[in-house]
Amino acid sequence: MKILKRKNKFYDTKRFGQPQIRIYHKKGSGKKMPRYLLKCGCCDGKLEIYYDDDGLEINGVNGSIEDWREILLPLLMHR
C-alpha cells in the first residue's frame, strides 16, 4: 500500500478551497496495528484509523473492510 505524504500545513486552502486534512502514518510494531491519524485542517479535531489485512478500526469502531466499504463508498461517490 502506498502511504500518502502531505506537507500538513495548518489551514491550507489552496487545493480544495477548504482546509486540507492533515495526515500522519505510523507503522505497526509488535501487537500494535499500523494507523493513520487524520487531523482537521482548521482545528484540533482528529480521527484515528487502525488497519490490517482483515479489517479497520475507525475511532474505536471495529469492522471488516467490506463492511466499511459498504458504508463509506456511497458517501464518497455521492455528488
mmJSON file of the N, C-alpha and C atoms, coordinates in Angstrom:
{"data_MODEL":{"atom_site":{
"group_PDB":["ATOM","ATOM","ATOM","ATOM","ATOM","ATOM","ATOM","ATOM","ATOM","ATOM","ATOM","ATOM","ATOM","ATOM","ATOM","ATOM","ATOM","ATOM","ATOM","ATOM","ATOM","ATOM","ATOM","ATOM","ATOM","ATOM","ATOM","ATOM","ATOM","ATOM","ATOM","ATOM","ATOM","ATOM","ATOM","ATOM","ATOM","ATOM","ATOM","ATOM","ATOM","ATOM","ATOM","ATOM","ATOM","ATOM","ATOM","ATOM","ATOM","ATOM","ATOM","ATOM","ATOM","ATOM","ATOM","ATOM","ATOM","ATOM","ATOM","ATOM","ATOM","ATOM","ATOM","ATOM","ATOM","ATOM","ATOM","ATOM","ATOM","ATOM","ATOM","ATOM","ATOM","ATOM","ATOM","ATOM","ATOM","ATOM","ATOM","ATOM","ATOM","ATOM","ATOM","ATOM","ATOM","ATOM","ATOM","ATOM","ATOM","ATOM","ATOM","ATOM","ATOM","ATOM","ATOM","ATOM","ATOM","ATOM","ATOM","ATOM","ATOM","ATOM","ATOM","ATOM","ATOM","ATOM","ATOM","ATOM","ATOM","ATOM","ATOM","ATOM","ATOM","ATOM","ATOM","ATOM","ATOM","ATOM","ATOM","ATOM","ATOM","ATOM","ATOM","ATOM","ATOM","ATOM","ATOM","ATOM","ATOM","ATOM","ATOM","ATOM","ATOM","ATOM","ATOM","ATOM","ATOM","ATOM","ATOM","ATOM","ATOM","ATOM","ATOM","ATOM","ATOM","ATOM","ATOM","ATOM","ATOM","ATOM","ATOM","ATOM","ATOM","ATOM","ATOM","ATOM","ATOM","ATOM","ATOM","ATOM","ATOM","ATOM","ATOM","ATOM","ATOM","ATOM","ATOM","ATOM","ATOM","ATOM","ATOM","ATOM","ATOM","ATOM","ATOM","ATOM","ATOM","ATOM","ATOM","ATOM","ATOM","ATOM","ATOM","ATOM","ATOM","ATOM","ATOM","ATOM","ATOM","ATOM","ATOM","ATOM","ATOM","ATOM","ATOM","ATOM","ATOM","ATOM","ATOM","ATOM","ATOM","ATOM","ATOM","ATOM","ATOM","ATOM","ATOM","ATOM","ATOM","ATOM","ATOM","ATOM","ATOM","ATOM","ATOM","ATOM","ATOM","ATOM","ATOM","ATOM","ATOM","ATOM","ATOM","ATOM","ATOM","ATOM","ATOM","ATOM","ATOM","ATOM","ATOM","ATOM","ATOM","ATOM","ATOM","ATOM","ATOM"],
"id":[1,2,3,4,5,6,7,8,9,10,11,12,13,14,15,16,17,18,19,20,21,22,23,24,25,26,27,28,29,30,31,32,33,34,35,36,37,38,39,40,41,42,43,44,45,46,47,48,49,50,51,52,53,54,55,56,57,58,59,60,61,62,63,64,65,66,67,68,69,70,71,72,73,74,75,76,77,78,79,80,81,82,83,84,85,86,87,88,89,90,91,92,93,94,95,96,97,98,99,100,101,102,103,104,105,106,107,108,109,110,111,112,113,114,115,116,117,118,119,120,121,122,123,124,125,126,127,128,129,130,131,132,133,134,135,136,137,138,139,140,141,142,143,144,145,146,147,148,149,150,151,152,153,154,155,156,157,158,159,160,161,162,163,164,165,166,167,168,169,170,171,172,173,174,175,176,177,178,179,180,181,182,183,184,185,186,187,188,189,190,191,192,193,194,195,196,197,198,199,200,201,202,203,204,205,206,207,208,209,210,211,212,213,214,215,216,217,218,219,220,221,222,223,224,225,226,227,228,229,230,231,232,233,234,235,236,237],
"type_symbol":["N","C","C","N","C","C","N","C","C","N","C","C","N","C","C","N","C","C","N","C","C","N","C","C","N","C","C","N","C","C","N","C","C","N","C","C","N","C","C","N","C","C","N","C","C","N","C","C","N","C","C","N","C","C","N","C","C","N","C","C","N","C","C","N","C","C","N","C","C","N","C","C","N","C","C","N","C","C","N","C","C","N","C","C","N","C","C","N","C","C","N","C","C","N","C","C","N","C","C","N","C","C","N","C","C","N","C","C","N","C","C","N","C","C","N","C","C","N","C","C","N","C","C","N","C","C","N","C","C","N","C","C","N","C","C","N","C","C","N","C","C","N","C","C","N","C","C","N","C","C","N","C","C","N","C","C","N","C","C","N","C","C","N","C","C","N","C","C","N","C","C","N","C","C","N","C","C","N","C","C","N","C","C","N","C","C","N","C","C","N","C","C","N","C","C","N","C","C","N","C","C","N","C","C","N","C","C","N","C","C","N","C","C","N","C","C","N","C","C","N","C","C","N","C","C","N","C","C","N","C","C","N","C","C","N","C","C"],
"label_atom_id":["N","CA","C","N","CA","C","N","CA","C","N","CA","C","N","CA","C","N","CA","C","N","CA","C","N","CA","C","N","CA","C","N","CA","C","N","CA","C","N","CA","C","N","CA","C","N","CA","C","N","CA","C","N","CA","C","N","CA","C","N","CA","C","N","CA","C","N","CA","C","N","CA","C","N","CA","C","N","CA","C","N","CA","C","N","CA","C","N","CA","C","N","CA","C","N","CA","C","N","CA","C","N","CA","C","N","CA","C","N","CA","C","N","CA","C","N","CA","C","N","CA","C","N","CA","C","N","CA","C","N","CA","C","N","CA","C","N","CA","C","N","CA","C","N","CA","C","N","CA","C","N","CA","C","N","CA","C","N","CA","C","N","CA","C","N","CA","C","N","CA","C","N","CA","C","N","CA","C","N","CA","C","N","CA","C","N","CA","C","N","CA","C","N","CA","C","N","CA","C","N","CA","C","N","CA","C","N","CA","C","N","CA","C","N","CA","C","N","CA","C","N","CA","C","N","CA","C","N","CA","C","N","CA","C","N","CA","C","N","CA","C","N","CA","C","N","CA","C","N","CA","C","N","CA","C","N","CA","C","N","CA","C","N","CA","C","N","CA","C","N","CA","C","N","CA","C"],
"label_alt_id":[null,null,null,null,null,null,null,null,null,null,null,null,null,null,null,null,null,null,null,null,null,null,null,null,null,null,null,null,null,null,null,null,null,null,null,null,null,null,null,null,null,null,null,null,null,null,null,null,null,null,null,null,null,null,null,null,null,null,null,null,null,null,null,null,null,null,null,null,null,null,null,null,null,null,null,null,null,null,null,null,null,null,null,null,null,null,null,null,null,null,null,null,null,null,null,null,null,null,null,null,null,null,null,null,null,null,null,null,null,null,null,null,null,null,null,null,null,null,null,null,null,null,null,null,null,null,null,null,null,null,null,null,null,null,null,null,null,null,null,null,null,null,null,null,null,null,null,null,null,null,null,null,null,null,null,null,null,null,null,null,null,null,null,null,null,null,null,null,null,null,null,null,null,null,null,null,null,null,null,null,null,null,null,null,null,null,null,null,null,null,null,null,null,null,null,null,null,null,null,null,null,null,null,null,null,null,null,null,null,null,null,null,null,null,null,null,null,null,null,null,null,null,null,null,null,null,null,null,null,null,null,null,null,null,null,null,null],
"label_comp_id":["MET","MET","MET","LYS","LYS","LYS","ILE","ILE","ILE","LEU","LEU","LEU","LYS","LYS","LYS","ARG","ARG","ARG","LYS","LYS","LYS","ASN","ASN","ASN","LYS","LYS","LYS","PHE","PHE","PHE","TYR","TYR","TYR","ASP","ASP","ASP","THR","THR","THR","LYS","LYS","LYS","ARG","ARG","ARG","PHE","PHE","PHE","GLY","GLY","GLY","GLN","GLN","GLN","PRO","PRO","PRO","GLN","GLN","GLN","ILE","ILE","ILE","ARG","ARG","ARG","ILE","ILE","ILE","TYR","TYR","TYR","HIS","HIS","HIS","LYS","LYS","LYS","LYS","LYS","LYS","GLY","GLY","GLY","SER","SER","SER","GLY","GLY","GLY","LYS","LYS","LYS","LYS","LYS","LYS","MET","MET","MET","PRO","PRO","PRO","ARG","ARG","ARG","TYR","TYR","TYR","LEU","LEU","LEU","LEU","LEU","LEU","LYS","LYS","LYS","CYS","CYS","CYS","GLY","GLY","GLY","CYS","CYS","CYS","CYS","CYS","CYS","ASP","ASP","ASP","GLY","GLY","GLY","LYS","LYS","LYS","LEU","LEU","LEU","GLU","GLU","GLU","ILE","ILE","ILE","TYR","TYR","TYR","TYR","TYR","TYR","ASP","ASP","ASP","ASP","ASP","ASP","ASP","ASP","ASP","GLY","GLY","GLY","LEU","LEU","LEU","GLU","GLU","GLU","ILE","ILE","ILE","ASN","ASN","ASN","GLY","GLY","GLY","VAL","VAL","VAL","ASN","ASN","ASN","GLY","GLY","GLY","SER","SER","SER","ILE","ILE","ILE","GLU","GLU","GLU","ASP","ASP","ASP","TRP","TRP","TRP","ARG","ARG","ARG","GLU","GLU","GLU","ILE","ILE","ILE","LEU","LEU","LEU","LEU","LEU","LEU","PRO","PRO","PRO","LEU","LEU","LEU","LEU","LEU","LEU","MET","MET","MET","HIS","HIS","HIS","ARG","ARG","ARG"],
"label_asym_id":["A","A","A","A","A","A","A","A","A","A","A","A","A","A","A","A","A","A","A","A","A","A","A","A","A","A","A","A","A","A","A","A","A","A","A","A","A","A","A","A","A","A","A","A","A","A","A","A","A","A","A","A","A","A","A","A","A","A","A","A","A","A","A","A","A","A","A","A","A","A","A","A","A","A","A","A","A","A","A","A","A","A","A","A","A","A","A","A","A","A","A","A","A","A","A","A","A","A","A","A","A","A","A","A","A","A","A","A","A","A","A","A","A","A","A","A","A","A","A","A","A","A","A","A","A","A","A","A","A","A","A","A","A","A","A","A","A","A","A","A","A","A","A","A","A","A","A","A","A","A","A","A","A","A","A","A","A","A","A","A","A","A","A","A","A","A","A","A","A","A","A","A","A","A","A","A","A","A","A","A","A","A","A","A","A","A","A","A","A","A","A","A","A","A","A","A","A","A","A","A","A","A","A","A","A","A","A","A","A","A","A","A","A","A","A","A","A","A","A","A","A","A","A","A","A","A","A","A","A","A","A","A","A","A","A","A","A"],
"label_entity_id":["1","1","1","1","1","1","1","1","1","1","1","1","1","1","1","1","1","1","1","1","1","1","1","1","1","1","1","1","1","1","1","1","1","1","1","1","1","1","1","1","1","1","1","1","1","1","1","1","1","1","1","1","1","1","1","1","1","1","1","1","1","1","1","1","1","1","1","1","1","1","1","1","1","1","1","1","1","1","1","1","1","1","1","1","1","1","1","1","1","1","1","1","1","1","1","1","1","1","1","1","1","1","1","1","1","1","1","1","1","1","1","1","1","1","1","1","1","1","1","1","1","1","1","1","1","1","1","1","1","1","1","1","1","1","1","1","1","1","1","1","1","1","1","1","1","1","1","1","1","1","1","1","1","1","1","1","1","1","1","1","1","1","1","1","1","1","1","1","1","1","1","1","1","1","1","1","1","1","1","1","1","1","1","1","1","1","1","1","1","1","1","1","1","1","1","1","1","1","1","1","1","1","1","1","1","1","1","1","1","1","1","1","1","1","1","1","1","1","1","1","1","1","1","1","1","1","1","1","1","1","1","1","1","1","1","1","1"],
"label_seq_id":[1,1,1,2,2,2,3,3,3,4,4,4,5,5,5,6,6,6,7,7,7,8,8,8,9,9,9,10,10,10,11,11,11,12,12,12,13,13,13,14,14,14,15,15,15,16,16,16,17,17,17,18,18,18,19,19,19,20,20,20,21,21,21,22,22,22,23,23,23,24,24,24,25,25,25,26,26,26,27,27,27,28,28,28,29,29,29,30,30,30,31,31,31,32,32,32,33,33,33,34,34,34,35,35,35,36,36,36,37,37,37,38,38,38,39,39,39,40,40,40,41,41,41,42,42,42,43,43,43,44,44,44,45,45,45,46,46,46,47,47,47,48,48,48,49,49,49,50,50,50,51,51,51,52,52,52,53,53,53,54,54,54,55,55,55,56,56,56,57,57,57,58,58,58,59,59,59,60,60,60,61,61,61,62,62,62,63,63,63,64,64,64,65,65,65,66,66,66,67,67,67,68,68,68,69,69,69,70,70,70,71,71,71,72,72,72,73,73,73,74,74,74,75,75,75,76,76,76,77,77,77,78,78,78,79,79,79],
"pdbx_PDB_ins_code":[null,null,null,null,null,null,null,null,null,null,null,null,null,null,null,null,null,null,null,null,null,null,null,null,null,null,null,null,null,null,null,null,null,null,null,null,null,null,null,null,null,null,null,null,null,null,null,null,null,null,null,null,null,null,null,null,null,null,null,null,null,null,null,null,null,null,null,null,null,null,null,null,null,null,null,null,null,null,null,null,null,null,null,null,null,null,null,null,null,null,null,null,null,null,null,null,null,null,null,null,null,null,null,null,null,null,null,null,null,null,null,null,null,null,null,null,null,null,null,null,null,null,null,null,null,null,null,null,null,null,null,null,null,null,null,null,null,null,null,null,null,null,null,null,null,null,null,null,null,null,null,null,null,null,null,null,null,null,null,null,null,null,null,null,null,null,null,null,null,null,null,null,null,null,null,null,null,null,null,null,null,null,null,null,null,null,null,null,null,null,null,null,null,null,null,null,null,null,null,null,null,null,null,null,null,null,null,null,null,null,null,null,null,null,null,null,null,null,null,null,null,null,null,null,null,null,null,null,null,null,null,null,null,null,null,null,null],
"Cartn_x":[0.839,0.0,0.888,0.521,1.274,0.813,1.763,1.459,1.408,0.294,0.108,0.993,1.674,2.526,1.947,1.921,1.468,2.343,2.261,3.029,2.42,1.119,0.406,0.453,0.36,0.296,-1.083,-1.123,-2.374,-3.139,-4.398,-5.331,-4.845,-4.444,-4.024,-5.246,-5.709,-6.928,-6.646,-5.414,-5.062,-5.701,-5.709,-6.076,-7.584,-8.371,-9.802,-10.711,-10.162,-10.983,-11.44,-11.158,-11.428,-10.13,-9.986,-8.742,-8.463,-7.261,-6.861,-6.631,-7.107,-6.919,-5.433,-4.942,-3.538,-3.473,-2.507,-2.451,-1.08,-1.109,0.113,-0.025,1.08,1.061,2.088,1.723,2.651,2.646,3.829,3.946,3.548,3.082,2.772,4.05,3.986,5.139,4.631,5.136,4.683,3.206,2.442,0.999,0.212,0.868,0.178,-0.012,-1.215,-1.531,-1.039,-0.742,-0.399,-1.623,-1.392,-2.526,-2.29,-3.382,-3.395,-4.017,-3.47,-4.056,-4.413,-5.702,-6.187,-6.582,-6.061,-6.386,-7.075,-8.002,-8.714,-7.705,-7.974,-7.072,-7.229,-8.308,-8.544,-8.733,-8.673,-8.838,-8.096,-8.365,-7.678,-8.425,-9.489,-10.242,-9.37,-9.57,-8.748,-9.55,-9.043,-9.652,-8.534,-8.622,-7.607,-8.179,-7.393,-7.789,-6.684,-6.983,-6.059,-6.479,-5.501,-5.846,-4.94,-5.475,-4.69,-5.347,-4.937,-5.463,-6.94,-7.453,-8.827,-9.838,-9.421,-10.415,-9.839,-10.749,-10.413,-11.042,-10.348,-10.921,-10.858,-12.022,-12.094,-12.679,-11.86,-12.235,-12.887,-12.327,-12.788,-13.879,-14.352,-15.404,-14.756,-14.778,-14.179,-15.166,-14.626,-15.457,-14.603,-15.207,-14.482,-14.313,-13.345,-13.112,-14.333,-14.971,-16.159,-17.299,-17.449,-18.494,-18.245,-17.01,-16.672,-16.861,-16.486,-16.636,-18.113,-18.97,-20.405,-20.988,-20.459,-20.955,-20.373,-19.059,-18.382,-18.344,-18.263,-18.164,-19.35,-20.588,-21.696,-21.562,-21.031,-20.837,-19.768,-18.704,-17.616,-17.989,-18.869,-19.272,-20.401,-21.09,-22.225,-21.738,-22.423,-22.06,-23.251],
"Cartn_y":[-1.172,0.0,1.241,2.204,3.451,4.381,4.926,5.845,7.267,7.964,9.324,10.285,11.177,12.19,13.571,14.419,15.802,16.714,18.018,18.996,19.267,19.018,19.16,20.577,21.562,22.944,23.211,24.001,24.35,25.345,25.105,25.942,26.203,25.15,25.229,25.045,26.13,26.077,26.154,26.075,26.238,25.185,23.947,22.841,22.666,22.706,22.399,23.549,24.663,25.78,25.651,24.525,24.291,23.815,23.956,23.494,22.024,21.749,20.388,19.536,18.3,17.362,17.064,17.135,16.8,15.311,14.598,13.149,12.695,11.749,11.185,9.667,8.958,7.497,6.949,5.879,5.16,3.697,3.122,1.697,0.872,-0.33,-1.244,-1.821,-2.152,-2.789,-3.701,-4.924,-5.882,-6.178,-5.934,-6.181,-4.968,-3.838,-2.633,-2.675,-2.339,-2.286,-0.954,-0.906,0.378,1.285,2.607,3.523,4.782,5.385,6.735,7.636,8.82,9.849,10.999,11.303,12.403,13.543,14.727,15.893,16.934,17.63,18.709,19.781,20.429,21.466,22.796,22.954,24.261,24.197,23.0,22.902,21.671,21.274,20.14,18.81,18.789,17.554,16.488,15.211,14.146,12.857,11.973,10.685,9.666,8.564,7.513,6.308,5.8,4.624,3.588,2.489,1.355,0.346,-0.296,-1.218,-2.443,-3.53,-4.733,-5.408,-6.621,-7.303,-7.652,-7.814,-8.269,-7.157,-6.04,-5.043,-3.69,-2.805,-1.435,-1.114,-0.298,0.28,1.784,2.403,3.843,4.474,5.258,5.905,4.922,3.721,2.742,1.809,1.988,1.13,0.118,-1.17,-2.241,-2.744,-3.11,-3.694,-4.281,-5.152,-5.733,-4.658,-4.867,-3.913,-3.837,-4.979,-4.997,-4.192,-4.297,-3.552,-2.049,-1.616,-0.196,0.293,-0.537,-0.171,0.048,-0.844,-0.732,0.556,0.985,2.195,3.465,3.489,4.728,5.022,4.002,4.265,5.051,4.738,5.563,7.037,7.307,8.691,9.376,8.658,9.238,9.395,8.534,8.594,9.593,10.003,10.928,12.316,12.9,14.265,15.15],
"Cartn_z":[0.0,0.0,0.0,-0.831,-0.902,0.22,0.969,2.063,1.515,1.741,1.27,2.058,1.356,2.0,1.694,2.711,2.564,3.398,3.131,3.899,5.275,5.445,6.722,7.276,6.396,6.857,7.449,8.502,9.155,8.283,8.064,7.296,5.874,5.179,3.782,2.889,2.234,1.422,-0.079,-0.496,-1.911,-2.805,-2.389,-3.273,-3.468,-2.404,-2.499,-2.084,-1.643,-1.192,0.251,0.881,2.305,2.931,4.251,4.89,4.581,4.13,3.755,4.998,4.975,6.082,6.225,7.452,7.735,8.043,7.444,7.563,8.061,9.014,9.592,9.592,9.451,9.423,10.412,11.113,11.991,11.601,11.513,11.207,12.421,12.18,13.268,13.859,15.146,15.795,16.899,16.918,17.925,17.759,18.816,18.77,18.28,18.077,17.612,16.102,15.673,14.253,13.684,12.386,11.777,11.796,11.73,11.808,11.004,10.642,10.089,11.139,11.289,12.136,11.213,11.13,10.299,11.219,10.936,11.748,10.887,11.486,10.819,10.389,9.281,8.796,9.506,10.301,10.926,12.442,13.043,14.494,15.011,16.246,16.851,16.697,15.906,15.69,15.039,15.442,14.875,14.735,13.866,13.584,13.463,14.214,14.156,13.412,12.459,11.686,11.811,12.5,12.601,11.549,10.898,9.817,9.822,9.258,8.964,7.764,7.455,6.272,6.394,7.607,7.812,8.044,8.644,8.987,9.324,9.697,10.083,11.43,12.197,13.408,13.23,13.103,12.894,14.148,14.85,16.122,17.092,17.183,18.155,17.66,16.427,15.873,14.934,15.313,14.512,13.472,12.305,11.267,10.169,9.387,8.256,7.183,6.321,5.24,4.332,4.074,3.23,3.861,5.174,5.881,5.787,6.03,5.917,4.482,3.514,2.099,1.77,2.262,2.004,2.583,3.711,4.374,3.757,3.529,3.15,1.656,0.807,-0.637,-1.195,-0.818,-1.331,-0.929,0.262,0.679,-0.162,-0.474,-1.256,-2.728,-3.239,-4.639,-4.874,-3.812,-3.93,-4.336,-5.289,-5.723,-5.611],
"occupancy":[1.0,1.0,1.0,1.0,1.0,1.0,1.0,1.0,1.0,1.0,1.0,1.0,1.0,1.0,1.0,1.0,1.0,1.0,1.0,1.0,1.0,1.0,1.0,1.0,1.0,1.0,1.0,1.0,1.0,1.0,1.0,1.0,1.0,1.0,1.0,1.0,1.0,1.0,1.0,1.0,1.0,1.0,1.0,1.0,1.0,1.0,1.0,1.0,1.0,1.0,1.0,1.0,1.0,1.0,1.0,1.0,1.0,1.0,1.0,1.0,1.0,1.0,1.0,1.0,1.0,1.0,1.0,1.0,1.0,1.0,1.0,1.0,1.0,1.0,1.0,1.0,1.0,1.0,1.0,1.0,1.0,1.0,1.0,1.0,1.0,1.0,1.0,1.0,1.0,1.0,1.0,1.0,1.0,1.0,1.0,1.0,1.0,1.0,1.0,1.0,1.0,1.0,1.0,1.0,1.0,1.0,1.0,1.0,1.0,1.0,1.0,1.0,1.0,1.0,1.0,1.0,1.0,1.0,1.0,1.0,1.0,1.0,1.0,1.0,1.0,1.0,1.0,1.0,1.0,1.0,1.0,1.0,1.0,1.0,1.0,1.0,1.0,1.0,1.0,1.0,1.0,1.0,1.0,1.0,1.0,1.0,1.0,1.0,1.0,1.0,1.0,1.0,1.0,1.0,1.0,1.0,1.0,1.0,1.0,1.0,1.0,1.0,1.0,1.0,1.0,1.0,1.0,1.0,1.0,1.0,1.0,1.0,1.0,1.0,1.0,1.0,1.0,1.0,1.0,1.0,1.0,1.0,1.0,1.0,1.0,1.0,1.0,1.0,1.0,1.0,1.0,1.0,1.0,1.0,1.0,1.0,1.0,1.0,1.0,1.0,1.0,1.0,1.0,1.0,1.0,1.0,1.0,1.0,1.0,1.0,1.0,1.0,1.0,1.0,1.0,1.0,1.0,1.0,1.0,1.0,1.0,1.0,1.0,1.0,1.0,1.0,1.0,1.0,1.0,1.0,1.0,1.0,1.0,1.0,1.0,1.0,1.0],
"B_iso_or_equiv":[0.0,0.0,0.0,0.0,0.0,0.0,0.0,0.0,0.0,0.0,0.0,0.0,0.0,0.0,0.0,0.0,0.0,0.0,0.0,0.0,0.0,0.0,0.0,0.0,0.0,0.0,0.0,0.0,0.0,0.0,0.0,0.0,0.0,0.0,0.0,0.0,0.0,0.0,0.0,0.0,0.0,0.0,0.0,0.0,0.0,0.0,0.0,0.0,0.0,0.0,0.0,0.0,0.0,0.0,0.0,0.0,0.0,0.0,0.0,0.0,0.0,0.0,0.0,0.0,0.0,0.0,0.0,0.0,0.0,0.0,0.0,0.0,0.0,0.0,0.0,0.0,0.0,0.0,0.0,0.0,0.0,0.0,0.0,0.0,0.0,0.0,0.0,0.0,0.0,0.0,0.0,0.0,0.0,0.0,0.0,0.0,0.0,0.0,0.0,0.0,0.0,0.0,0.0,0.0,0.0,0.0,0.0,0.0,0.0,0.0,0.0,0.0,0.0,0.0,0.0,0.0,0.0,0.0,0.0,0.0,0.0,0.0,0.0,0.0,0.0,0.0,0.0,0.0,0.0,0.0,0.0,0.0,0.0,0.0,0.0,0.0,0.0,0.0,0.0,0.0,0.0,0.0,0.0,0.0,0.0,0.0,0.0,0.0,0.0,0.0,0.0,0.0,0.0,0.0,0.0,0.0,0.0,0.0,0.0,0.0,0.0,0.0,0.0,0.0,0.0,0.0,0.0,0.0,0.0,0.0,0.0,0.0,0.0,0.0,0.0,0.0,0.0,0.0,0.0,0.0,0.0,0.0,0.0,0.0,0.0,0.0,0.0,0.0,0.0,0.0,0.0,0.0,0.0,0.0,0.0,0.0,0.0,0.0,0.0,0.0,0.0,0.0,0.0,0.0,0.0,0.0,0.0,0.0,0.0,0.0,0.0,0.0,0.0,0.0,0.0,0.0,0.0,0.0,0.0,0.0,0.0,0.0,0.0,0.0,0.0,0.0,0.0,0.0,0.0,0.0,0.0,0.0,0.0,0.0,0.0,0.0,0.0],
"pdbx_formal_charge":[null,null,null,null,null,null,null,null,null,null,null,null,null,null,null,null,null,null,null,null,null,null,null,null,null,null,null,null,null,null,null,null,null,null,null,null,null,null,null,null,null,null,null,null,null,null,null,null,null,null,null,null,null,null,null,null,null,null,null,null,null,null,null,null,null,null,null,null,null,null,null,null,null,null,null,null,null,null,null,null,null,null,null,null,null,null,null,null,null,null,null,null,null,null,null,null,null,null,null,null,null,null,null,null,null,null,null,null,null,null,null,null,null,null,null,null,null,null,null,null,null,null,null,null,null,null,null,null,null,null,null,null,null,null,null,null,null,null,null,null,null,null,null,null,null,null,null,null,null,null,null,null,null,null,null,null,null,null,null,null,null,null,null,null,null,null,null,null,null,null,null,null,null,null,null,null,null,null,null,null,null,null,null,null,null,null,null,null,null,null,null,null,null,null,null,null,null,null,null,null,null,null,null,null,null,null,null,null,null,null,null,null,null,null,null,null,null,null,null,null,null,null,null,null,null,null,null,null,null,null,null,null,null,null,null,null,null],
"auth_seq_id":[1,1,1,2,2,2,3,3,3,4,4,4,5,5,5,6,6,6,7,7,7,8,8,8,9,9,9,10,10,10,11,11,11,12,12,12,13,13,13,14,14,14,15,15,15,16,16,16,17,17,17,18,18,18,19,19,19,20,20,20,21,21,21,22,22,22,23,23,23,24,24,24,25,25,25,26,26,26,27,27,27,28,28,28,29,29,29,30,30,30,31,31,31,32,32,32,33,33,33,34,34,34,35,35,35,36,36,36,37,37,37,38,38,38,39,39,39,40,40,40,41,41,41,42,42,42,43,43,43,44,44,44,45,45,45,46,46,46,47,47,47,48,48,48,49,49,49,50,50,50,51,51,51,52,52,52,53,53,53,54,54,54,55,55,55,56,56,56,57,57,57,58,58,58,59,59,59,60,60,60,61,61,61,62,62,62,63,63,63,64,64,64,65,65,65,66,66,66,67,67,67,68,68,68,69,69,69,70,70,70,71,71,71,72,72,72,73,73,73,74,74,74,75,75,75,76,76,76,77,77,77,78,78,78,79,79,79],
"auth_comp_id":["MET","MET","MET","LYS","LYS","LYS","ILE","ILE","ILE","LEU","LEU","LEU","LYS","LYS","LYS","ARG","ARG","ARG","LYS","LYS","LYS","ASN","ASN","ASN","LYS","LYS","LYS","PHE","PHE","PHE","TYR","TYR","TYR","ASP","ASP","ASP","THR","THR","THR","LYS","LYS","LYS","ARG","ARG","ARG","PHE","PHE","PHE","GLY","GLY","GLY","GLN","GLN","GLN","PRO","PRO","PRO","GLN","GLN","GLN","ILE","ILE","ILE","ARG","ARG","ARG","ILE","ILE","ILE","TYR","TYR","TYR","HIS","HIS","HIS","LYS","LYS","LYS","LYS","LYS","LYS","GLY","GLY","GLY","SER","SER","SER","GLY","GLY","GLY","LYS","LYS","LYS","LYS","LYS","LYS","MET","MET","MET","PRO","PRO","PRO","ARG","ARG","ARG","TYR","TYR","TYR","LEU","LEU","LEU","LEU","LEU","LEU","LYS","LYS","LYS","CYS","CYS","CYS","GLY","GLY","GLY","CYS","CYS","CYS","CYS","CYS","CYS","ASP","ASP","ASP","GLY","GLY","GLY","LYS","LYS","LYS","LEU","LEU","LEU","GLU","GLU","GLU","ILE","ILE","ILE","TYR","TYR","TYR","TYR","TYR","TYR","ASP","ASP","ASP","ASP","ASP","ASP","ASP","ASP","ASP","GLY","GLY","GLY","LEU","LEU","LEU","GLU","GLU","GLU","ILE","ILE","ILE","ASN","ASN","ASN","GLY","GLY","GLY","VAL","VAL","VAL","ASN","ASN","ASN","GLY","GLY","GLY","SER","SER","SER","ILE","ILE","ILE","GLU","GLU","GLU","ASP","ASP","ASP","TRP","TRP","TRP","ARG","ARG","ARG","GLU","GLU","GLU","ILE","ILE","ILE","LEU","LEU","LEU","LEU","LEU","LEU","PRO","PRO","PRO","LEU","LEU","LEU","LEU","LEU","LEU","MET","MET","MET","HIS","HIS","HIS","ARG","ARG","ARG"],
"auth_asym_id":["A","A","A","A","A","A","A","A","A","A","A","A","A","A","A","A","A","A","A","A","A","A","A","A","A","A","A","A","A","A","A","A","A","A","A","A","A","A","A","A","A","A","A","A","A","A","A","A","A","A","A","A","A","A","A","A","A","A","A","A","A","A","A","A","A","A","A","A","A","A","A","A","A","A","A","A","A","A","A","A","A","A","A","A","A","A","A","A","A","A","A","A","A","A","A","A","A","A","A","A","A","A","A","A","A","A","A","A","A","A","A","A","A","A","A","A","A","A","A","A","A","A","A","A","A","A","A","A","A","A","A","A","A","A","A","A","A","A","A","A","A","A","A","A","A","A","A","A","A","A","A","A","A","A","A","A","A","A","A","A","A","A","A","A","A","A","A","A","A","A","A","A","A","A","A","A","A","A","A","A","A","A","A","A","A","A","A","A","A","A","A","A","A","A","A","A","A","A","A","A","A","A","A","A","A","A","A","A","A","A","A","A","A","A","A","A","A","A","A","A","A","A","A","A","A","A","A","A","A","A","A","A","A","A","A","A","A"],
"auth_atom_id":["N","CA","C","N","CA","C","N","CA","C","N","CA","C","N","CA","C","N","CA","C","N","CA","C","N","CA","C","N","CA","C","N","CA","C","N","CA","C","N","CA","C","N","CA","C","N","CA","C","N","CA","C","N","CA","C","N","CA","C","N","CA","C","N","CA","C","N","CA","C","N","CA","C","N","CA","C","N","CA","C","N","CA","C","N","CA","C","N","CA","C","N","CA","C","N","CA","C","N","CA","C","N","CA","C","N","CA","C","N","CA","C","N","CA","C","N","CA","C","N","CA","C","N","CA","C","N","CA","C","N","CA","C","N","CA","C","N","CA","C","N","CA","C","N","CA","C","N","CA","C","N","CA","C","N","CA","C","N","CA","C","N","CA","C","N","CA","C","N","CA","C","N","CA","C","N","CA","C","N","CA","C","N","CA","C","N","CA","C","N","CA","C","N","CA","C","N","CA","C","N","CA","C","N","CA","C","N","CA","C","N","CA","C","N","CA","C","N","CA","C","N","CA","C","N","CA","C","N","CA","C","N","CA","C","N","CA","C","N","CA","C","N","CA","C","N","CA","C","N","CA","C","N","CA","C","N","CA","C","N","CA","C","N","CA","C","N","CA","C","N","CA","C","N","CA","C"],
"pdbx_PDB_model_num":[1,1,1,1,1,1,1,1,1,1,1,1,1,1,1,1,1,1,1,1,1,1,1,1,1,1,1,1,1,1,1,1,1,1,1,1,1,1,1,1,1,1,1,1,1,1,1,1,1,1,1,1,1,1,1,1,1,1,1,1,1,1,1,1,1,1,1,1,1,1,1,1,1,1,1,1,1,1,1,1,1,1,1,1,1,1,1,1,1,1,1,1,1,1,1,1,1,1,1,1,1,1,1,1,1,1,1,1,1,1,1,1,1,1,1,1,1,1,1,1,1,1,1,1,1,1,1,1,1,1,1,1,1,1,1,1,1,1,1,1,1,1,1,1,1,1,1,1,1,1,1,1,1,1,1,1,1,1,1,1,1,1,1,1,1,1,1,1,1,1,1,1,1,1,1,1,1,1,1,1,1,1,1,1,1,1,1,1,1,1,1,1,1,1,1,1,1,1,1,1,1,1,1,1,1,1,1,1,1,1,1,1,1,1,1,1,1,1,1,1,1,1,1,1,1,1,1,1,1,1,1,1,1,1,1,1,1]
}}}
